[in-house]
Amino acid sequence: EKIDKFIQPADWLKSKLNLSGETILNQNIITTKNDEQYLDVLTEKQTEKGFVISRFTVLKENSNYYLSKVSCDKKDYEELAETIQHISHTIRLK
């Protein structure tokens, strides 16, 4: 999504999570040297098939905001937690 007016990446992600009905289970705010705030969030959402656990991060390049989401069924989360964290933390813009 291209944003014409500056908004903290963390605030942008929170608004997207709110719109999609995700429940935040845990969050980490990362502040960069230029005072931009990024968010690493673990969420839960009930679907028709059960609960889904997702890890969201936001990336920003100039005025473009990118959402990264990695998900699994709640019953599989304990087994996949490290993999999900690894995937979400290694996605970067070049």
C-alpha positions in Angstrom: 0.0 0.0 0.0 1.4 3.4 -0.9 0.9 6.0 1.9 1.0 9.7 0.9 1.2 11.0 4.4 3.7 9.5 7.0 2.3 7.1 9.5 4.4 5.0 11.8 4.7 1.5 10.3 3.6 0.0 13.7 0.4 2.1 13.6 -0.3 1.1 10.0 0.0 -2.6 10.9 -2.2 -2.2 14.0 -4.9 -0.6 11.8 -4.7 -3.6 9.4 -5.0 -6.1 12.2 -8.0 -4.3 13.6 -9.7 -4.3 10.3 -9.1 -8.0 9.8 -10.4 -9.0 13.3 -7.1 -10.4 14.6 -6.6 -10.7 18.3 -3.1 -9.7 19.4 -1.5 -12.3 21.7 2.0 -10.7 21.9 3.8 -7.8 20.3 7.2 -6.3 20.1 7.8 -2.7 19.0 11.1 -2.0 17.3 12.3 1.6 17.1 14.9 2.4 14.5 17.7 5.0 14.6 15.4 7.5 12.8 12.6 6.9 15.3 10.4 4.8 13.0 8.5 2.2 15.0 8.0 -1.3 13.6 5.8 -4.0 15.0 6.3 -7.8 15.3 3.0 -9.3 16.3 1.6 -12.7 17.2 -2.1 -13.0 16.7 -5.0 -15.4 16.8 -8.1 -15.5 14.7 -11.1 -17.9 14.7 -12.1 -19.2 11.3 -14.7 -21.6 10.1 -12.1 -24.4 10.4 -10.8 -23.4 13.9 -8.2 -21.1 15.3 -5.2 -19.7 13.2 -2.0 -18.3 14.8 -0.2 -15.7 12.7 2.9 -13.7 13.0 2.8 -10.3 11.2 5.6 -7.8 10.5 5.6 -4.6 8.4 8.3 -3.4 6.1 8.5 0.1 4.7 10.4 1.4 1.7 10.0 5.1 1.0 6.2 5.6 1.1 5.4 2.0 0.4 4.3 -0.3 3.3 4.5 -4.1 3.0 2.8 -6.6 5.2 4.4 -10.0 5.9 2.2 -12.8 7.4 3.1 -16.3 8.3 0.3 -18.6 9.7 -0.6 -22.1 10.9 -3.3 -23.9 12.7 -3.3 -23.3 16.4 -2.8 -27.0 17.1 0.4 -26.9 15.1 1.9 -23.7 16.5 4.1 -25.2 19.2 5.8 -27.4 16.6 6.1 -24.6 14.0 6.8 -21.6 16.2 10.6 -21.4 15.5 10.1 -21.8 11.8 7.4 -19.1 11.7 9.6 -16.7 13.6 12.6 -17.5 11.3 10.5 -16.9 8.2 9.0 -13.6 9.4 12.4 -12.3 10.6 14.3 -13.1 7.4 12.0 -11.3 5.0 13.7 -8.0 4.0 13.5 -5.5 1.3 16.6 -5.0 -0.9 
